[in-house]
């Protein structure tokens, strides 16, 4: 499912990866040899977190640039751009930014939780 320009399935995949990492960091999974083998197997089929994050941020940036361009065209008097189109575009970019901020907050919270776990 895609909301605005951000693919929510990618966000869900990131959260699942964080939960998996948290589960591996728990004392019940203290076998380092087994964990390394598990990490190697999961890394081959897993999506690269950095590329997913960069793609999502690029999409939000693109939505913002497009809405800004549309608003400028309206301000310049372009008859092909209506006020409602410009306002809807600006609202979409605002929602995409707010969603990105909320995802960032959740990731920071998850990171802090993982770092607070006992090893």
Secondary structure, DSSP 8 states (H G I E B T S, - for coil): -EETTEEHHHHHHHHHHHHHHHHHHSGGG--HHHHHHHHHHHHHHS--HHHHHHHHHHHHHHHHHHHHHHHHHHHTT-TTS-HHHHHHHHHHHHHHHHHHHHHHHHHHHHHHHHHHS--
